[in-house]
Every structure is written in structure tokens, then in C-alpha cells.
């Protein structure tokens, strides 16, 4: 893993937590990429972050990488559940899917949209995908790729760049 990605992810997450002050944070899977990520450096940084946000409840909805990486260490005080994790009107899932009674919030795909400018100008940005009863969120981590998506009939894409979110045509 590239050096510094854990620190950058935790810095960004801290900014969001400090701004929004959530009582409960839900991770939609793939908390750690592989068992090899259970290093003293990575876990030390995550432990320090978790200790500084000890009052906030955290839940991990297991994703495909979590099955290989294993659950986070118990001392991180992160509840671990399988999908779907029902929370109010939402079903928090790692894999995009439908649910009979709840709107689904999912990860897994790491969607990205390519914006085409004049000539050969192009920009690729993470994006949200909204369709009936389903929202696929962009990846949060610095060490994630992106799956370039093409808008499908009935879906809407929202690109994310800097501090702005744009609805795409």
C-alpha cells in the first residue's frame, strides 16, 4: 500500500466527523484491504484515531475484502455485521442490491464518471449513482481505484470534486 494513505484517509475522515458530529458512523465494507494491512503502523494510526473518537459508535458492514482481511481488532471497538444492516429507512450494504422494505446504501463498485471537455480534455471523478431504491456511494479511501460508469436509464450520477458535488446530465 502506498505510504501515507492511512494518515490521509484518517485526516479526511476526522474533518468530516468534526464538522458533522455523527453519533454513529457506518463503514460500507472493505475496512482493510487484506490481512497484510494489519501492520503496527496501520493499526496504530487507526487505534489512535478511534481513541480520539471513542464516544462515536462505529459499525462495519462486512465487504468482500473484509472476508480476506479479517475483522478489525476488538480494541478498535467497531461493531461488525453482515449485510444488510437495517438502520432507519436504509439497508446499509457493501454490495449493490435491492431490498424489499428499505432503500439501499452500498459501496463496492467505487464508481467514477469521466467528464469530457473541449478537444481532448477529460477529467475522471468519483461519483454517486442513484436509482430507484438504491444509492451507490463513491469510495472514500485514497488507495481505491474507480470503476468508470456510464449512466443507465433511470439512474442519476453526481460527481464529486474538491468540496463540490455536481449532478451530471
N, CA, C and O atoms as a DFTB+ gen file, in Angstrom:
676 C
 N C O
     1  1       0.848      -1.183       0.000
     2  2       0.000       0.000       0.000
     3  2       0.884       1.234       0.000
     4  3       1.920       1.255       0.665
     5  1       0.490       2.251      -0.731
     6  2       1.299       3.466      -0.753
     7  2       1.406       4.082       0.634
     8  3       0.437       4.116       1.393
     9  1       2.593       4.564       0.947
    10  2       2.821       5.198       2.239
    11  2       1.970       6.460       2.355
    12  3       1.859       7.238       1.408
    13  1       1.379       6.646       3.516
    14  2       0.627       7.871       3.763
    15  2      -0.855       7.792       3.493
    16  3      -1.582       8.714       3.859
    17  1      -1.347       6.717       2.859
    18  2      -2.775       6.676       2.543
    19  2      -3.622       6.567       3.800
    20  3      -4.690       7.174       3.871
    21  1      -3.173       5.809       4.792
    22  2      -3.944       5.684       6.032
    23  2      -4.053       7.032       6.720
    24  3      -5.141       7.427       7.138
    25  1      -2.947       7.738       6.844
    26  2      -2.953       9.048       7.501
    27  2      -3.859      10.023       6.750
    28  3      -4.595      10.780       7.382
    29  1      -3.822      10.020       5.428
    30  2      -4.669      10.931       4.641
    31  2      -6.138      10.572       4.779
    32  3      -6.977      11.461       4.925
    33  1      -6.467       9.280       4.737
    34  2      -7.857       8.861       4.924
    35  2      -8.372       9.280       6.292
    36  3      -9.487       9.789       6.404
    37  1      -7.580       9.074       7.323
    38  2      -7.994       9.438       8.682
    39  2      -8.094      10.955       8.852
    40  3      -8.951      11.438       9.593
    41  1      -7.234      11.703       8.180
    42  2      -7.310      13.169       8.230
    43  2      -8.624      13.641       7.621
    44  3      -9.315      14.474       8.207
    45  1      -8.971      13.116       6.456
    46  2     -10.227      13.494       5.795
    47  2     -11.433      13.073       6.625
    48  3     -12.393      13.830       6.769
    49  1     -11.379      11.858       7.171
    50  2     -12.482      11.373       7.988
    51  2     -12.652      12.225       9.244
    52  3     -13.778      12.531       9.637
    53  1     -11.560      12.604       9.867
    54  2     -11.612      13.462      11.051
    55  2     -12.269      14.786      10.717
    56  3     -13.085      15.281      11.495
    57  1     -11.933      15.368       9.584
    58  2     -12.561      16.625       9.174
    59  2     -14.064      16.492       9.046
    60  3     -14.806      17.374       9.480
    61  1     -14.522      15.396       8.452
    62  2     -15.959      15.168       8.296
    63  2     -16.638      14.917       9.641
    64  3     -17.710      15.460       9.909
    65  1     -16.020      14.105      10.475
    66  2     -16.583      13.812      11.797
    67  2     -16.633      15.079      12.644
    68  3     -17.627      15.332      13.324
    69  1     -15.579      15.864      12.605
    70  2     -15.567      17.118      13.369
    71  2     -16.649      18.075      12.882
    72  3     -17.275      18.770      13.683
    73  1     -16.868      18.111      11.579
    74  2     -17.864      19.025      11.011
    75  2     -19.298      18.570      11.310
    76  3     -20.129      19.373      11.736
    77  1     -19.588      17.280      11.086
    78  2     -20.958      16.785      11.187
    79  2     -21.324      16.202      12.562
    80  3     -22.505      16.064      12.881
    81  1     -20.333      15.867      13.357
    82  2     -20.559      15.343      14.710
    83  2     -21.532      14.149      14.749
    84  3     -22.500      14.182      15.509
    85  1     -21.297      13.103      13.952
    86  2     -22.229      11.965      13.982
    87  2     -22.114      11.187      15.292
    88  3     -21.048      11.116      15.904
    89  1     -23.228      10.615      15.700
    90  2     -23.228       9.726      16.861
    91  2     -22.854       8.309      16.430
    92  3     -22.380       7.512      17.239
    93  1     -23.077       7.997      15.126
    94  2     -22.862       6.642      14.617
    95  2     -22.261       6.738      13.214
    96  3     -22.799       7.428      12.348
    97  1     -21.169       6.057      13.001
    98  2     -20.503       6.013      11.701
    99  2     -20.570       4.583      11.178
   100  3     -20.181       3.643      11.871
   101  1     -21.065       4.423       9.950
   102  2     -21.188       3.101       9.340
   103  2     -20.239       3.012       8.150
   104  3     -20.306       3.826       7.229
   105  1     -19.365       2.025       8.175
   106  2     -18.459       1.740       7.065
   107  2     -19.132       0.689       6.188
   108  3     -19.558      -0.353       6.686
   109  1     -19.228       0.956       4.886
   110  2     -19.907       0.031       3.974
   111  2     -18.939      -0.998       3.391
   112  3     -18.945      -1.258       2.188
   113  1     -18.129      -1.566       4.239
   114  2     -17.275      -2.676       3.841
   115  2     -15.879      -2.284       3.417
   116  3     -15.570      -1.115       3.185
   117  1     -15.045      -3.311       3.324
   118  2     -13.647      -3.178       2.907
   119  2     -12.881      -2.212       3.805
   120  3     -12.192      -1.312       3.326
   121  1     -13.011      -2.413       5.107
   122  2     -12.320      -1.575       6.081
   123  2     -10.813      -1.678       5.900
   124  3     -10.118      -0.663       5.875
   125  1     -10.305      -2.900       5.775
   126  2      -8.901      -3.144       5.449
   127  2      -8.872      -3.998       4.185
   128  3      -9.721      -4.869       3.993
   129  1      -7.903      -3.744       3.340
   130  2      -7.857      -4.407       2.034
   131  2      -7.490      -5.886       2.137
   132  3      -8.068      -6.722       1.442
   133  1      -6.540      -6.205       2.994
   134  2      -6.056      -7.581       3.103
   135  2      -5.460      -7.790       4.493
   136  3      -5.211      -6.831       5.225
   137  1      -5.240      -9.029       4.839
   138  2      -4.652      -9.346       6.144
   139  2      -3.301      -8.646       6.318
   140  3      -2.923      -8.311       7.441
   141  1      -2.574      -8.423       5.227
   142  2      -1.271      -7.759       5.301
   143  2      -1.386      -6.313       5.793
   144  3      -0.387      -5.711       6.185
   145  1      -2.595      -5.758       5.774
   146  2      -2.789      -4.384       6.254
   147  2      -2.818      -4.316       7.779
   148  3      -2.813      -3.223       8.347
   149  1      -2.849      -5.465       8.447
   150  2      -2.832      -5.498       9.913
   151  2      -1.409      -5.273      10.409
   152  3      -0.861      -6.098      11.140
   153  1      -0.817      -4.155      10.009
   154  2       0.536      -3.836      10.432
   155  2       0.492      -2.926      11.655
   156  3      -0.527      -2.303      11.952
   157  1       1.601      -2.866      12.341
   158  2       1.695      -1.987      13.511
   159  2       1.454      -0.535      13.114
   160  3       0.801       0.208      13.846
   161  1       1.968      -0.133      11.974
   162  2       1.800       1.247      11.518
   163  2       0.335       1.573      11.244
   164  3      -0.190       2.560      11.759
   165  1      -0.327       0.744      10.431
   166  2      -1.727       0.993      10.076
   167  2      -2.616       0.913      11.310
   168  3      -3.395       1.828      11.579
   169  1      -2.501      -0.177      12.056
   170  2      -3.369      -0.346      13.223
   171  2      -3.079       0.681      14.306
   172  3      -3.985       1.078      15.039
   173  1      -1.841       1.113      14.418
   174  2      -1.510       2.169      15.385
   175  2      -2.215       3.475      15.050
   176  3      -2.748       4.146      15.935
   177  1      -2.217       3.834      13.768
   178  2      -2.901       5.061      13.344
   179  2      -4.412       4.963      13.535
   180  3      -5.046       5.909      14.002
   181  1      -4.983       3.816      13.174
   182  2      -6.427       3.631      13.314
   183  2      -6.815       3.595      14.793
   184  3      -7.848       4.145      15.175
   185  1      -6.003       2.958      15.617
   186  2      -6.278       2.921      17.061
   187  2      -6.250       4.319      17.648
   188  3      -7.137       4.670      18.427
   189  1      -5.269       5.119      17.301
   190  2      -5.196       6.497      17.810
   191  2      -6.412       7.298      17.349
   192  3      -6.979       8.068      18.125
   193  1      -6.816       7.118      16.086
   194  2      -7.997       7.824      15.579
   195  2      -9.239       7.384      16.345
   196  3     -10.055       8.211      16.752
   197  1      -9.374       6.076      16.539
   198  2     -10.560       5.552      17.224
   199  2     -10.617       6.042      18.668
   200  3     -11.694       6.370      19.166
   201  1      -9.469       6.097      19.346
   202  2      -9.427       6.590      20.730
   203  2      -9.849       8.052      20.806
   204  3     -10.460       8.470      21.789
   205  1      -9.527       8.830      19.777
   206  2      -9.911      10.248      19.790
   207  2     -11.388      10.449      19.435
   208  3     -11.913      11.555      19.561
   209  1     -12.052       9.382      18.994
   210  2     -13.484       9.430      18.674
   211  2     -14.211       8.291      19.394
   212  3     -15.114       7.667      18.835
   213  1     -13.814       8.035      20.616
   214  2     -14.314       6.875      21.361
   215  2     -15.817       6.936      21.625
   216  3     -16.458       5.890      21.726
   217  1     -16.392       8.123      21.738
   218  2     -17.820       8.239      22.039
   219  2     -18.697       7.914      20.826
   220  3     -19.886       7.633      20.980
   221  1     -18.126       7.950      19.640
   222  2     -18.891       7.701      18.423
   223  2     -18.995       6.184      18.196
   224  3     -17.987       5.477      18.186
   225  1     -20.206       5.709      18.019
   226  2     -20.410       4.288      17.716
   227  2     -19.995       4.043      16.264
   228  3     -20.342       4.830      15.384
   229  1     -19.267       2.977      16.008
   230  2     -18.840       2.622      14.648
   231  2     -19.300       1.211      14.329
   232  3     -19.204       0.302      15.154
   233  1     -19.803       1.050      13.108
   234  2     -20.237      -0.261      12.623
   235  2     -19.612      -0.505      11.255
   236  3     -19.611       0.375      10.393
   237  1     -19.089      -1.692      11.072
   238  2     -18.566      -2.135       9.778
   239  2     -19.515      -3.172       9.203
   240  3     -19.766      -4.204       9.827
   241  1     -20.045      -2.901       8.012
   242  2     -20.805      -3.894       7.264
   243  2     -19.771      -4.649       6.428
   244  3     -19.136      -4.067       5.548
   245  1     -19.606      -5.929       6.700
   246  2     -18.539      -6.690       6.035
   247  2     -18.667      -6.628       4.511
   248  3     -19.756      -6.756       3.951
   249  1     -17.525      -6.430       3.866
   250  2     -17.439      -6.447       2.410
   251  2     -16.566      -7.598       1.941
   252  3     -16.077      -8.389       2.748
   253  1     -16.378      -7.685       0.645
   254  2     -15.606      -8.801       0.089
   255  2     -14.154      -8.804       0.568
   256  3     -13.593      -9.879       0.780
   257  1     -13.531      -7.647       0.744
   258  2     -12.145      -7.619       1.217
   259  2     -12.056      -7.941       2.701
   260  3     -11.036      -8.450       3.164
   261  1     -13.110      -7.649       3.447
   262  2     -13.103      -7.956       4.877
   263  2     -13.031      -9.459       5.127
   264  3     -12.483      -9.889       6.142
   265  1     -13.573     -10.257       4.219
   266  2     -13.505     -11.708       4.398
   267  2     -12.063     -12.192       4.296
   268  3     -11.701     -13.186       4.925
   269  1     -11.234     -11.500       3.511
   270  2      -9.816     -11.865       3.393
   271  2      -8.989     -11.195       4.486
   272  3      -8.067     -11.801       5.033
   273  1      -9.320      -9.945       4.803
   274  2      -8.526      -9.188       5.776
   275  2      -8.841      -9.587       7.210
   276  3      -7.997      -9.458       8.097
   277  1     -10.055     -10.071       7.434
   278  2     -10.480     -10.376       8.794
   279  2     -11.099      -9.139       9.440
   280  3     -10.892      -8.012       8.992
   281  1     -11.852      -9.377      10.486
   282  2     -12.492      -8.271      11.201
   283  2     -11.445      -7.390      11.858
   284  3     -10.348      -7.850      12.175
   285  1     -11.788      -6.106      12.064
   286  2     -10.863      -5.220      12.783
   287  2     -10.614      -5.750      14.196
   288  3     -11.481      -6.412      14.766
   289  1      -9.458      -5.471      14.757
   290  2      -9.184      -5.916      16.129
   291  2     -10.245      -5.403      17.106
   292  3     -10.762      -4.298      16.945
   293  1     -10.562      -6.205      18.108
   294  2     -11.595      -5.865      19.086
   295  2     -11.324      -4.545      19.788
   296  3     -12.265      -3.826      20.123
   297  1     -10.059      -4.208      20.018
   298  2      -9.732      -2.971      20.739
   299  2     -10.130      -1.707      19.967
   300  3     -10.141      -0.617      20.539
   301  1     -10.455      -1.837      18.686
   302  2     -10.938      -0.675      17.926
   303  2     -12.398      -0.359      18.257
   304  3     -12.897       0.710      17.907
   305  1     -13.074      -1.281      18.924
   306  2     -14.462      -1.058      19.329
   307  2     -15.345      -0.691      18.127
   308  3     -16.073       0.301      18.142
   309  1     -15.253      -1.519      17.103
   310  2     -16.075      -1.358      15.905
   311  2     -16.979      -2.579      15.807
   312  3     -16.492      -3.703      15.686
   313  1     -18.296      -2.367      15.858
   314  2     -19.238      -3.469      15.682
   315  2     -19.130      -3.966      14.245
   316  3     -18.982      -3.168      13.320
   317  1     -19.201      -5.267      14.060
   318  2     -19.083      -5.854      12.726
   319  2     -20.349      -6.663      12.450
   320  3     -20.745      -7.515      13.245
   321  1     -20.976      -6.376      11.301
   322  2     -22.227      -7.026      10.928
   323  2     -22.171      -7.467       9.470
   324  3     -21.337      -6.997       8.695
   325  1     -23.065      -8.370       9.115
   326  2     -23.222      -8.766       7.716
   327  2     -24.302      -7.896       7.081
   328  3     -25.135      -7.310       7.774
   329  1     -24.273      -7.824       5.758
   330  2     -25.299      -7.061       5.054
   331  2     -26.567      -7.881       4.924
   332  3     -26.491      -9.110       4.896
   333  1     -27.705      -7.265       4.844
   334  2     -27.975      -5.846       5.006
   335  2     -28.057      -5.474       6.491
   336  3     -28.546      -6.247       7.315
   337  1     -27.577      -4.295       6.803
   338  2     -27.650      -3.753       8.148
   339  2     -28.727      -2.680       8.117
   340  3     -28.533      -1.606       7.547
   341  1     -29.866      -2.980       8.737
   342  2     -31.007      -2.066       8.686
   343  2     -30.821      -0.951       9.701
   344  3     -30.576      -1.184      10.885
   345  1     -30.947       0.268       9.194
   346  2     -30.715       1.459      10.003
   347  2     -31.716       2.517       9.565
   348  3     -31.536       3.156       8.529
   349  1     -32.778       2.704      10.358
   350  2     -33.833       3.627       9.964
   351  2     -34.437       3.180       8.645
   352  3     -34.792       2.011       8.495
   353  1     -34.561       4.099       7.674
   354  2     -35.171       3.733       6.388
   355  2     -34.183       3.073       5.409
   356  3     -34.540       2.778       4.268
   357  1     -32.943       2.846       5.864
   358  2     -31.890       2.366       4.964
   359  2     -31.448       0.943       5.281
   360  3     -31.512       0.489       6.423
   361  1     -31.005       0.264       4.247
   362  2     -30.296      -1.004       4.367
   363  2     -28.859      -0.708       3.953
   364  3     -28.572      -0.498       2.774
   365  1     -27.962      -0.695       4.933
   366  2     -26.546      -0.454       4.640
   367  2     -25.941      -1.771       4.162
   368  3     -25.958      -2.774       4.875
   369  1     -25.409      -1.745       2.943
   370  2     -24.867      -2.946       2.317
   371  2     -23.507      -2.636       1.714
   372  3     -23.204      -1.487       1.393
   373  1     -22.703      -3.659       1.566
   374  2     -21.476      -3.475       0.806
   375  2     -21.784      -3.604      -0.681
   376  3     -21.414      -2.741      -1.477
   377  1     -22.457      -4.675      -1.045
   378  2     -22.757      -4.934      -2.455
   379  2     -24.061      -4.255      -2.869
   380  3     -25.049      -4.329      -2.138
   381  1     -24.082      -3.602      -4.016
   382  2     -25.342      -3.032      -4.517
   383  2     -26.376      -4.147      -4.687
   384  3     -26.070      -5.224      -5.200
   385  1     -27.582      -3.873      -4.254
   386  2     -28.657      -4.855      -4.312
   387  2     -29.975      -4.147      -4.058
   388  3     -30.000      -2.945      -3.792
   389  1     -31.048      -4.874      -4.138
   390  2     -32.343      -4.306      -3.788
   391  2     -32.773      -4.900      -2.461
   392  3     -32.332      -5.979      -2.066
   393  1     -33.647      -4.169      -1.785
   394  2     -34.204      -4.635      -0.522
   395  2     -35.706      -4.421      -0.584
   396  3     -36.169      -3.425      -1.139
   397  1     -36.466      -5.338      -0.023
   398  2     -37.922      -5.274      -0.147
   399  2     -38.550      -4.113       0.612
   400  3     -39.616      -3.637       0.220
   401  1     -37.921      -3.643       1.688
   402  2     -38.564      -2.610       2.505
   403  2     -37.708      -1.387       2.798
   404  3     -38.208      -0.417       3.368
   405  1     -36.427      -1.404       2.423
   406  2     -35.524      -0.305       2.756
   407  2     -34.755       0.167       1.516
   408  3     -34.452      -0.617       0.617
   409  1     -34.455       1.446       1.494
   410  2     -33.582       1.985       0.444
   411  2     -32.152       1.533       0.751
   412  3     -31.711       1.592       1.899
   413  1     -31.450       1.094      -0.254
   414  2     -30.104       0.547      -0.077
   415  2     -29.043       1.624      -0.277
   416  3     -29.078       2.383      -1.246
   417  1     -28.097       1.673       0.663
   418  2     -26.868       2.459       0.520
   419  2     -25.746       1.436       0.391
   420  3     -25.557       0.613       1.287
   421  1     -25.003       1.478      -0.707
   422  2     -23.989       0.458      -0.959
   423  2     -22.671       1.081      -1.402
   424  3     -22.609       2.240      -1.811
   425  1     -21.640       0.286      -1.308
   426  2     -20.304       0.672      -1.759
   427  2     -19.872      -0.262      -2.878
   428  3     -20.553      -0.390      -3.895
   429  1     -18.742      -0.904      -2.681
   430  2     -18.185      -1.966      -3.503
   431  2     -17.715      -1.548      -4.895
   432  3     -16.596      -1.888      -5.277
   433  1     -18.522      -0.829      -5.662
   434  2     -18.162      -0.561      -7.059
   435  2     -17.134       0.545      -7.236
   436  3     -16.418       0.550      -8.237
   437  1     -17.037       1.470      -6.310
   438  2     -16.112       2.607      -6.421
   439  2     -16.386       3.384      -7.713
   440  3     -15.478       3.580      -8.520
   441  1     -17.636       3.827      -7.912
   442  2     -17.986       4.450      -9.192
   443  2     -17.243       5.758      -9.448
   444  3     -16.959       6.532      -8.534
   445  1     -16.942       5.971     -10.716
   446  2     -16.300       7.202     -11.185
   447  2     -16.936       7.588     -12.514
   448  3     -17.369       6.734     -13.288
   449  1     -16.983       8.889     -12.759
   450  2     -17.535       9.398     -14.019
   451  2     -16.442      10.144     -14.761
   452  3     -15.610      10.814     -14.149
   453  1     -16.446      10.028     -16.075
   454  2     -15.498      10.754     -16.907
   455  2     -16.221      11.932     -17.535
   456  3     -17.229      11.769     -18.223
   457  1     -15.690      13.117     -17.288
   458  2     -16.244      14.333     -17.868
   459  2     -15.402      14.688     -19.081
   460  3     -14.175      14.751     -19.001
   461  1     -16.061      14.915     -20.191
   462  2     -15.373      15.234     -21.445
   463  2     -15.479      16.722     -21.711
   464  3     -16.579      17.272     -21.759
   465  1     -14.345      17.373     -21.884
   466  2     -14.323      18.804     -22.192
   467  2     -14.032      19.026     -23.656
   468  3     -14.067      18.089     -24.454
   469  1     -13.746      20.264     -24.011
   470  2     -13.399      20.551     -25.405
   471  2     -12.104      19.832     -25.795
   472  3     -11.223      19.589     -24.971
   473  1     -12.034      19.518     -27.032
   474  2     -10.860      18.830     -27.582
   475  2     -10.653      17.507     -26.849
   476  3     -11.558      16.675     -26.793
   477  1      -9.474      17.318     -26.295
   478  2      -9.147      16.057     -25.632
   479  2      -9.181      16.169     -24.106
   480  3      -8.721      15.263     -23.412
   481  1      -9.715      17.258     -23.584
   482  2      -9.768      17.447     -22.137
   483  2     -10.729      16.450     -21.508
   484  3     -11.882      16.332     -21.922
   485  1     -10.237      15.736     -20.501
   486  2     -11.068      14.791     -19.771
   487  2     -10.695      14.847     -18.304
   488  3      -9.545      15.089     -17.937
   489  1     -11.700      14.616     -17.478
   490  2     -11.499      14.574     -16.040
   491  2     -12.310      13.416     -15.490
   492  3     -13.491      13.267     -15.803
   493  1     -11.674      12.603     -14.676
   494  2     -12.336      11.447     -14.071
   495  2     -12.515      11.727     -12.589
   496  3     -11.544      11.995     -11.880
   497  1     -13.764      11.665     -12.118
   498  2     -14.079      11.981     -10.730
   499  2     -14.912      10.876     -10.093
   500  3     -15.702      10.222     -10.774
   501  1     -14.740      10.666      -8.789
   502  2     -15.634       9.742      -8.099
   503  2     -17.064      10.247      -8.202
   504  3     -17.297      11.448      -8.341
   505  1     -18.023       9.327      -8.132
   506  2     -19.417       9.760      -8.242
   507  2     -20.351       8.875      -7.427
   508  3     -20.028       7.742      -7.072
   509  1     -21.511       9.434      -7.147
   510  2     -22.628       8.706      -6.567
   511  2     -23.493       8.230      -7.726
   512  3     -23.569       8.892      -8.761
   513  1     -24.145       7.084      -7.556
   514  2     -25.137       6.612      -8.521
   515  2     -26.448       6.430      -7.758
   516  3     -26.514       5.665      -6.796
   517  1     -27.478       7.132      -8.191
   518  2     -28.797       6.992      -7.586
   519  2     -29.743       6.382      -8.600
   520  3     -29.829       6.843      -9.739
   521  1     -30.449       5.346      -8.186
   522  2     -31.511       4.763      -8.982
   523  2     -32.623       4.388      -8.016
   524  3     -32.463       4.540      -6.805
   525  1     -33.711       3.916      -8.514
   526  2     -34.864       3.634      -7.662
   527  2     -34.487       2.696      -6.509
   528  3     -34.128       1.538      -6.724
   529  1     -34.578       3.221      -5.284
   530  2     -34.338       2.425      -4.096
   531  2     -32.902       2.049      -3.834
   532  3     -32.634       1.200      -2.985
   533  1     -31.950       2.670      -4.555
   534  2     -30.558       2.256      -4.449
   535  2     -29.637       3.455      -4.636
   536  3     -29.809       4.244      -5.565
   537  1     -28.668       3.582      -3.753
   538  2     -27.625       4.594      -3.905
   539  2     -26.281       3.908      -3.734
   540  3     -26.044       3.237      -2.729
   541  1     -25.408       4.072      -4.707
   542  2     -24.059       3.523      -4.631
   543  2     -23.130       4.697      -4.373
   544  3     -23.075       5.646      -5.155
   545  1     -22.407       4.621      -3.276
   546  2     -21.552       5.716      -2.852
   547  2     -20.157       5.574      -3.439
   548  3     -19.699       4.456      -3.674
   549  1     -19.476       6.687      -3.679
   550  2     -18.095       6.603      -4.161
   551  2     -17.187       6.077      -3.061
   552  3     -17.521       6.154      -1.879
   553  1     -16.054       5.550      -3.449
   554  2     -15.067       5.071      -2.484
   555  2     -14.524       6.254      -1.688
   556  3     -14.408       7.365      -2.206
   557  1     -14.200       6.006      -0.442
   558  2     -13.655       7.065       0.408
   559  2     -12.139       7.037       0.427
   560  3     -11.504       8.090       0.476
   561  1     -11.558       5.876       0.392
   562  2     -10.121       5.723       0.587
   563  2      -9.273       6.246      -0.552
   564  3      -9.690       6.291      -1.709
   565  1      -8.057       6.645      -0.176
   566  2      -7.075       7.120      -1.147
   567  2      -6.503       5.969      -1.981
   568  3      -5.974       6.191      -3.070
   569  1      -6.612       4.750      -1.468
   570  2      -5.999       3.597      -2.120
   571  2      -7.052       2.750      -2.829
   572  3      -6.986       1.521      -2.810
   573  1      -8.009       3.409      -3.446
   574  2      -9.034       2.679      -4.179
   575  2      -9.007       3.131      -5.623
   576  3      -8.717       4.288      -5.925
   577  1      -9.305       2.229      -6.482
   578  2      -9.418       2.581      -7.889
   579  2     -10.792       3.176      -8.123
   580  3     -11.404       3.726      -7.207
   581  1     -11.253       3.070      -9.293
   582  2     -12.579       3.547      -9.614
   583  2     -13.094       2.814     -10.833
   584  3     -12.350       2.557     -11.779
   585  1     -14.358       2.484     -10.805
   586  2     -14.995       1.817     -11.920
   587  2     -15.751       2.879     -12.710
   588  3     -16.730       3.440     -12.219
   589  1     -15.305       3.156     -13.922
   590  2     -15.940       4.177     -14.742
   591  2     -17.328       3.690     -15.149
   592  3     -17.481       2.643     -15.779
   593  1     -18.325       4.472     -14.773
   594  2     -19.708       4.088     -15.046
   595  2     -20.288       4.954     -16.154
   596  3     -19.877       6.095     -16.365
   597  1     -21.238       4.384     -16.842
   598  2     -21.996       5.092     -17.870
   599  2     -23.418       5.180     -17.337
   600  3     -23.970       4.175     -16.891
   601  1     -24.021       6.368     -17.376
   602  2     -25.386       6.487     -16.847
   603  2     -26.340       5.520     -17.540
   604  3     -26.354       5.408     -18.766
   605  1     -27.122       4.837     -16.744
   606  2     -28.136       3.921     -17.256
   607  2     -29.495       4.606     -17.170
   608  3     -29.680       5.509     -16.354
   609  1     -30.425       4.198     -17.982
   610  2     -31.769       4.735     -17.940
   611  2     -32.329       4.572     -16.527
   612  3     -32.301       3.472     -15.974
   613  1     -32.830       5.640     -15.950
   614  2     -33.398       5.593     -14.607
   615  2     -32.408       5.868     -13.500
   616  3     -32.781       5.868     -12.327
   617  1     -31.142       6.106     -13.845
   618  2     -30.152       6.425     -12.812
   619  2     -29.641       7.844     -13.011
   620  3     -29.677       8.393     -14.112
   621  1     -29.168       8.416     -11.921
   622  2     -28.608       9.765     -11.939
   623  2     -27.233       9.702     -11.296
   624  3     -27.058       9.069     -10.255
   625  1     -26.257      10.359     -11.914
   626  2     -24.896      10.407     -11.377
   627  2     -24.622      11.786     -10.800
   628  3     -25.048      12.803     -11.346
   629  1     -23.902      11.798      -9.684
   630  2     -23.438      13.032      -9.060
   631  2     -21.938      12.911      -8.883
   632  3     -21.471      12.067      -8.118
   633  1     -21.175      13.742      -9.576
   634  2     -19.716      13.716      -9.479
   635  2     -19.265      14.516      -8.269
   636  3     -19.909      15.486      -7.870
   637  1     -18.143      14.091      -7.692
   638  2     -17.587      14.729      -6.514
   639  2     -16.192      15.225      -6.852
   640  3     -15.359      14.471      -7.354
   641  1     -15.942      16.511      -6.570
   642  2     -14.613      17.067      -6.786
   643  2     -14.369      18.207      -5.822
   644  3     -15.162      19.146      -5.749
   645  1     -13.270      18.128      -5.080
   646  2     -12.997      19.160      -4.089
   647  2     -14.105      19.167      -3.046
   648  3     -14.403      18.140      -2.437
   649  1     -14.700      20.312      -2.848
   650  2     -15.791      20.446      -1.879
   651  2     -17.151      20.535      -2.549
   652  3     -18.108      21.020      -1.945
   653  1     -17.252      20.068      -3.805
   654  2     -18.470      20.266      -4.578
   655  2     -18.993      18.949      -5.121
   656  3     -18.233      18.028      -5.421
   657  1     -20.331      18.886      -5.240
   658  2     -20.999      17.742      -5.851
   659  2     -21.848      18.296      -6.999
   660  3     -22.607      19.245      -6.804
   661  1     -21.722      17.705      -8.200
   662  2     -22.458      18.158      -9.381
   663  2     -23.340      17.033      -9.905
   664  3     -22.912      15.886     -10.028
   665  1     -24.591      17.395     -10.213
   666  2     -25.445      16.445     -10.919
   667  2     -24.995      16.422     -12.373
   668  3     -24.834      17.468     -13.001
   669  1     -24.795      15.217     -12.899
   670  2     -24.346      15.101     -14.283
   671  2     -25.529      14.904     -15.203
   672  3     -26.521      14.279     -14.829
   673  1     -25.422      15.441     -16.413
   674  2     -26.543      15.302     -17.371
   675  2     -26.686      13.867     -17.848
   676  3     -27.570      13.568     -18.651
